[in-house]
Amino acid sequence: MSLATHDGPPPAHKPASLDGYVELVGAEEINELRALARRLEGKEIQMVNSTAVGGGVAEILNRLVPLARDLGVTIRWDVITGGLDFFEITKSFHNALQGGPYQGKPEDFEIFLAYNEQNRARLRFDAAVTVIHDPQPVALINARSNHSGHWIWRCHIDLSRPNPTVWKFLETYVLRYDGAIFSSPDFSRQLPIPQYLFYPSIDPLAEKNRELEPEFIRQVLERYGIDPSRPILAQISRFDRWKDPVGVIRAYRIVKKYFDCQLVLAGGSATDDPEGSAVLEEVRAAAGDDPDIHVLELPPWSPLEINALQRAATVVIQKSLREGFGLTVTEALWKGKPVVASAVGGIPAQVIHKHTGLLAHSVEGTAYQIRFLLSHPDIAQRLGQQGRHHVLEHFLITSYLKRYLTLSVHLLAHC
């Protein structure tokens, strides 16, 4: 087993320009965005979430906010703060909402509300449209005065089977919003407020997704001791039990009986996820001393390395037990890679079985589908090509931006 860590500064996000997307999505699509933006002149949009780096929400906002500003939209992004106790509680909420066990204490709800109140007092809430992301800051709706502005709750996690105790507590705040956005129809709840479907997205021009020189990819593989001449299986995800990295190792060991392959498990953790280090240790223990399992702990400022590892992969895996959407799947499909993924959460919206990838329901099923792709490289190539086209049509950042602009225009037209 090889281990890797990577130190360095956080990324410097370059100003984005929509002109660079014309070649991909067409001038008509960009002109439509500009027309929508003009209708928001003089209005401010506010985004609020729990972390600036790590995880899909932060990654999307790091690209979405500059693009909206390039359109002339007044938009700001605020990140809440909290102690370790707060993020341990919100992680337990997250797990419970996705169907995991909940063993919290009654005082957890009081601590949760106390931190939300601290952030309510610290931040400014006077935007025309305020979007609150996920459960951590949901109680900030208390900052709303006299029904001013429009407030939307954006949920990125799988709410199909929530723990009733946690959901009942959070629902009292969700009901006070003007609407809720979900990443899959299966996540919607019985709510008396409007609900919207927003598929998350990737930025095709970001460092994590742009084209790379073959020499750079070769250098990354060499740096981490990965052999480019043998099949590479890769799962690129945060070290999170819901991503089931230990299950990926079990599937790899089945495949290894038939193919001389390697496994790359690369990822990191988010600042609002205190369980990441414990899961990483579990992965290292499961990997043991296998020299063909490469466990790479990468910080959020490694987008080029992640890009290179995805492009070098023969098969990309996403064996999640629960999944809000799975942007690592979107990234792999965009790169034309054959994907084997679990049929959970928002993944089936991306991986259409036998059309844009292959779905699985178990360790054994995952191993079987990987073996099939390794045995049929022509089919693997076709699935990858069709997957890239599917992302182009549905899951690029320009489409996501258009949804937010359209919703904001709609809300402000119905003051």
Rosetta blueprint (number, residue, H / E / L):
1 M L
2 S E
3 L E
4 A E
5 T L
6 H L
7 D L
8 G L
9 P L
10 P L
11 P L
12 A L
13 H L
14 K L
15 P L
16 A L
17 S L
18 L H
19 D H
20 G H
21 Y H
22 V H
23 E H
24 L H
25 V H
26 G L
27 A H
28 E H
29 E H
30 I H
31 N H
32 E H
33 L H
34 R H
35 A H
36 L H
37 A H
38 R H
39 R L
40 L L
41 E L
42 G L
43 K L
44 E E
45 I E
46 Q E
47 M E
48 V E
49 N E
50 S L
51 T L
52 A L
53 V L
54 G L
55 G L
56 G H
57 V H
58 A H
59 E H
60 I H
61 L H
62 N H
63 R H
64 L H
65 V H
66 P H
67 L H
68 A H
69 R H
70 D H
71 L L
72 G L
73 V L
74 T E
75 I E
76 R E
77 W E
78 D E
79 V E
80 I L
81 T L
82 G L
83 G L
84 L H
85 D H
86 F H
87 F H
88 E H
89 I H
90 T H
91 K H
92 S H
93 F H
94 H H
95 N H
96 A H
97 L H
98 Q L
99 G L
100 G L
101 P L
102 Y L
103 Q L
104 G L
105 K L
106 P H
107 E H
108 D H
109 F H
110 E H
111 I H
112 F H
113 L H
114 A H
115 Y H
116 N H
117 E H
118 Q H
119 N H
120 R H
121 A H
122 R H
123 L L
124 R L
125 F L
126 D L
127 A L
128 A L
129 V E
130 T E
131 V E
132 I E
133 H E
134 D L
135 P L
136 Q L
137 P L
138 V H
139 A H
140 L H
141 I H
142 N H
143 A H
144 R L
145 S L
146 N L
147 H L
148 S L
149 G L
150 H E
151 W E
152 I E
153 W E
154 R E
155 C L
156 H L
157 I L
158 D L
159 L L
160 S L
161 R L
162 P L
163 N L
164 P H
165 T H
166 V H
167 W H
168 K H
169 F H
170 L H
171 E H
172 T H
173 Y H
174 V H
175 L L
176 R L
177 Y L
178 D L
179 G E
180 A E
181 I E
182 F E
183 S L
184 S L
185 P H
186 D H
187 F H
188 S L
189 R L
190 Q L
191 L L
192 P L
193 I L
194 P L
195 Q E
196 Y E
197 L E
198 F L
199 Y L
200 P L
201 S L
202 I E
203 D L
204 P L
205 L L
206 A L
207 E L
208 K L
209 N L
210 R L
211 E L
212 L L
213 E L
214 P H
215 E H
216 F H
217 I H
218 R H
219 Q H
220 V H
221 L H
222 E H
223 R H
224 Y L
225 G L
226 I L
227 D L
228 P L
229 S L
230 R L
231 P L
232 I E
233 L E
234 A E
235 Q E
236 I E
237 S L
238 R L
239 F L
240 D L
241 R H
242 W H
243 K H
244 D L
245 P H
246 V H
247 G H
248 V H
249 I H
250 R H
251 A H
252 Y H
253 R H
254 I H
255 V H
256 K H
257 K L
258 Y L
259 F L
260 D L
261 C L
262 Q E
263 L E
264 V E
265 L E
266 A E
267 G E
268 G L
269 S L
270 A L
271 T L
272 D L
273 D L
274 P L
275 E L
276 G H
277 S H
278 A H
279 V H
280 L H
281 E H
282 E H
283 V H
284 R H
285 A H
286 A H
287 A H
288 G L
289 D L
290 D L
291 P L
292 D L
293 I E
294 H E
295 V E
296 L E
297 E E
298 L L
299 P L
300 P L
301 W L
302 S L
303 P H
304 L H
305 E H
306 I H
307 N H
308 A H
309 L H
310 Q H
311 R H
312 A H
313 A L
314 T L
315 V E
316 V E
317 I E
318 Q E
319 K L
320 S L
321 L L
322 R L
323 E L
324 G L
325 F L
326 G L
327 L H
328 T H
329 V H
330 T H
331 E H
332 A H
333 L H
334 W H
335 K L
336 G L
337 K L
338 P L
339 V E
340 V E
341 A E
342 S E
343 A L
344 V L
345 G L
346 G L
347 I H
348 P H
349 A H
350 Q H
351 V L
352 I L
353 H E
354 K L
355 H L
356 T L
357 G E
358 L E
359 L E
360 A E
361 H L
362 S L
363 V H
364 E H
365 G H
366 T H
367 A H
368 Y H
369 Q H
370 I H
371 R H
372 F H
373 L H
374 L H
375 S H
376 H L
377 P H
378 D H
379 I H
380 A H
381 Q H
382 R H
383 L H
384 G H
385 Q H
386 Q H
387 G H
388 R H
389 H H
390 H H
391 V H
392 L H
393 E H
394 H H
395 F L
396 L E
397 I H
398 T H
399 S H
400 Y H
401 L H
402 K H
403 R H
404 Y H
405 L H
406 T H
407 L H
408 S H
409 V H
410 H H
411 L H
412 L H
413 A H
414 H L
415 C L
